[in-house]
Amino acid sequence: MSYEYMLFGAITFVLSILFSMGGAGSGVALIPILHFLGVDFTVAKAIGLFAGASTTITSSVMNIVRKSVEYKFVFPIAAMMLIFAPLGAYSSSFIDENIVKFFFMLLLFYSATMMMFSKKKALFHAESNITLLVVGAFVGFLAGLLGVGGGNILIPLLALLGYAPKKVAVAVSFVVPFSALGSFATYASYVALDWNLLAVVALCAIAGGYIGNYMMHFKLEQSHIKKLMAVILYLLALKMLWHFYITLV
């Protein structure tokens, strides 16, 4: 195994442990780190999606086995994300990469702020099938465009719309694989990928996610973990912002 595979695998493993302990996917951090290490941005998005899908599928299956999935709630979101995530991923090939990177930077700031400060209190009570369809379409397209599973966008958005946190958590673990796999398949159709590297990253993501989920059962203060995750995302966002600054100057 090459040094590059070992490095990317180790990074994926550590991030997967940390972010799964905080109840989130690691793709949003993995993508910019891989890009900073020299991986093409679109390829990094595809790798992040594949890693995210590998870890979330296990959670989805477990929730189905436990019969904790409320299908009436998740199907409208999953259907829209399955349609619009590939459209977002395909649209990415026609949009200037710097524009996509700029929106990804905003996503990093948004995700970090939600982890650091948000109490996820409802601002509205717009619980309806139409709301779920619109949310699924919006989040799916944006997730596909940026190359993320969409959970870090979907969780706070549904909470702000008045949906119960536990219900939202189960729903997101169910629908994210639809978005991630749909987007990944689209990127894979027009980007050259190293399948051996994808296999290494996926295995490390699954192992890290399993360990992180196991460690959640210990008496660890999740708010502290989320603050650490937020700091990492803020640093990545600031590095991207600095890159934009020196490019313009």
C-alpha positions in Angstrom: 0.0 0.0 0.0 1.4 3.4 -1.0 2.1 6.2 1.5 -0.8 8.2 0.0 -3.3 5.4 0.7 -2.0 5.1 4.3 -2.2 8.9 4.9 -5.7 9.3 3.4 -6.9 6.1 5.2 -5.5 7.4 8.6 -7.2 10.8 8.1 -10.5 9.2 7.3 -10.3 6.8 10.2 -9.6 9.6 12.8 -12.2 12.0 11.4 -14.8 9.2 11.2 -14.2 8.4 14.9 -14.5 12.0 16.0 -17.5 13.0 13.8 -19.5 9.8 14.6 -19.0 10.5 18.3 -20.6 13.8 17.6 -23.4 12.2 15.6 -22.4 13.7 12.2 -20.8 12.6 9.0 -17.1 13.3 8.4 -17.3 14.0 4.7 -17.7 17.8 5.2 -14.2 17.8 6.8 -12.6 15.1 4.7 -13.3 16.8 1.4 -11.4 20.1 2.0 -8.5 18.2 3.8 -8.1 15.9 0.8 -8.2 18.8 -1.5 -5.5 20.7 0.5 -3.3 17.6 0.2 -3.5 17.8 -3.6 -6.6 15.8 -4.5 -8.7 17.3 -7.2 -11.7 19.0 -5.6 -14.3 17.0 -7.6 -12.5 13.7 -6.9 -12.3 14.7 -3.2 -16.1 15.2 -3.2 -16.6 11.8 -4.7 -14.3 10.2 -2.1 -16.1 12.0 0.7 -19.5 10.8 -0.6 -18.4 7.2 -0.9 -16.9 7.3 2.6 -20.1 8.9 4.0 -22.4 6.4 2.3 -20.3 3.5 3.6 -20.8 4.6 7.2 -24.4 5.7 7.1 -25.8 2.6 5.4 -25.1 0.6 8.5 -27.1 3.1 10.6 -29.9 2.9 8.1 -30.1 -0.9 8.2 -30.0 -0.9 12.0 -32.9 1.6 12.2 -34.9 -0.5 9.8 -34.2 -3.7 11.8 -35.3 -1.8 15.0 -38.4 -0.6 13.2 -37.7 2.9 14.3 -38.1 4.4 10.8 -41.3 6.4 10.2 -41.6 5.8 6.5 -44.4 8.3 6.0 -42.0 10.9 7.2 -38.8 9.8 5.5 -40.1 8.8 2.0 -40.9 12.3 0.7 -37.4 13.5 1.8 -35.6 10.4 0.4 -37.5 10.5 -2.9 -36.6 14.2 -3.5 -33.0 13.7 -2.4 -32.6 10.7 -4.7 -33.8 12.8 -7.6 -32.2 16.1 -6.9 -28.8 15.1 -5.4 -27.6 13.6 -8.8 -28.9 16.7 -10.5 -26.9 18.8 -8.2 -23.8 16.6 -8.7 -24.3 16.9 -12.5 -24.8 20.6 -12.4 -21.4 20.9 -10.6 -19.7 20.0 -13.9 -21.1 23.2 -15.5 -20.4 25.6 -12.7 -17.1 27.3 -12.2 -15.2 25.3 -9.5 -14.3 28.5 -7.5 -18.0 29.2 -7.1 -18.7 25.7 -5.9 -15.7 26.0 -3.5 -17.1 29.4 -2.2 -20.4 27.8 -1.4 -18.6 24.8 0.2 -16.8 27.3 2.4 -20.1 28.8 3.4 -21.3 25.3 4.3 -18.3 24.8 6.5 -19.1 28.1 8.4 -22.8 27.1 8.6 -22.1 23.6 9.9 -19.5 24.8 12.4 -21.8 27.5 13.7 -24.7 25.1 14.1 -22.4 22.7 16.1 -20.9 25.5 18.3 -23.9 27.7 19.1 -27.3 26.3 17.8 -29.8 25.0 20.4 -31.9 23.8 17.4 -35.0 25.4 18.7 -38.0 25.5 16.3 -38.5 28.9 14.6 -41.6 27.6 12.6 -44.0 24.8 12.7 -44.4 23.9 9.1 -44.9 20.1 9.4 -46.5 18.9 6.1 -45.7 16.6 3.2 -45.2 19.6 0.9 -42.6 21.0 3.4 -40.8 17.6 3.4 -40.8 17.5 -0.5 -39.4 21.0 -0.8 -36.8 20.4 1.9 -35.7 17.1 0.3 -35.4 18.8 -3.1 -33.5 21.8 -1.8 -31.1 19.9 0.4 -30.7 17.1 -2.2 -29.6 19.6 -4.9 -27.3 21.5 -2.6 -25.8 18.3 -1.2 -25.1 16.9 -4.7 -23.6 20.2 -5.8 -21.2 20.4 -2.9 -20.5 16.7 -2.7 -21.8 16.0 0.8 -24.5 13.6 2.1 -26.6 16.5 3.3 -27.2 15.4 6.9 -25.4 18.5 8.3 -27.8 20.7 6.3 -30.9 18.6 6.9 -30.7 18.1 10.7 -30.7 21.8 11.7 -33.2 22.7 9.0 -35.8 20.2 10.0 -35.3 21.1 13.7 -35.9 24.8 12.8 -39.1 23.7 11.1 -40.4 22.1 14.3 -39.7 18.4 13.8 -38.7 16.4 16.9 -34.9 15.9 17.2 -35.1 12.1 17.7 -37.4 11.8 14.7 -35.0 13.9 12.6 -31.9 11.9 13.6 -33.5 8.6 12.5 -34.8 10.2 9.3 -31.4 11.6 8.4 -29.6 8.4 8.9 -32.1 6.7 6.5 -32.1 9.3 3.7 -28.4 10.4 3.6 -27.3 7.2 1.8 -29.9 7.9 -1.0 -28.3 11.3 -1.5 -24.7 10.2 -1.1 -24.9 7.2 -3.4 -26.9 9.1 -6.0 -24.4 11.9 -6.1 -21.4 9.6 -6.0 -22.7 7.6 -9.0 -23.1 10.9 -10.9 -19.6 12.1 -10.1 -18.2 8.6 -10.9 -19.7 8.9 -14.4 -17.6 11.8 -15.4 -14.5 11.8 -13.0 -11.6 9.4 -13.1 -11.5 7.6 -9.7 -8.9 5.4 -8.0 -11.1 2.5 -6.9 -8.4 1.1 -4.7 -8.2 4.4 -2.8 -12.0 4.4 -2.5 -11.9 0.9 -1.0 -9.3 2.0 1.6 -11.2 5.1 2.5 -14.5 3.3 2.8 -13.0 0.6 5.1 -11.4 3.2 7.3 -14.6 5.2 7.4 -16.6 2.1 8.4 -14.1 1.1 11.1 -13.8 4.7 12.4 -17.6 5.1 12.5 -18.0 1.9 14.4 -15.5 2.8 17.0 -16.9 6.3 17.3 -20.5 4.9 17.8 -19.1 2.5 20.4 -17.4 5.4 22.3 -20.6 7.4 22.4 -21.8 5.0 25.0 -19.1 6.1 27.4 -19.7 9.2 29.6 -18.3 11.6 27.1 -19.7 15.2 27.0 -21.1 15.4 23.4 -21.2 19.2 23.6 -17.4 19.2 24.0 -17.0 16.9 21.1 -19.2 19.0 18.9 -17.2 22.1 19.9 -14.0 20.4 18.8 -15.7 19.4 15.5 -16.8 23.0 15.0 -13.3 24.3 15.6 -11.9 21.9 12.9 -14.6 23.1 10.5 -13.9 26.8 11.3 -10.2 26.3 10.6 -10.9 24.5 7.3 -13.3 27.3 6.3 -10.8 30.0 7.2 -8.1 28.2 5.2 -10.5 28.2 2.2 -11.3 31.9 2.8 -7.6 32.7 2.9 -7.1 30.9 -0.4 -9.8 33.0 -2.0 -8.2 36.1 -0.6 -4.7 35.4 -1.9 -6.2 34.4 -5.3 -8.0 37.7 -5.6 -5.0 39.7 -4.4 
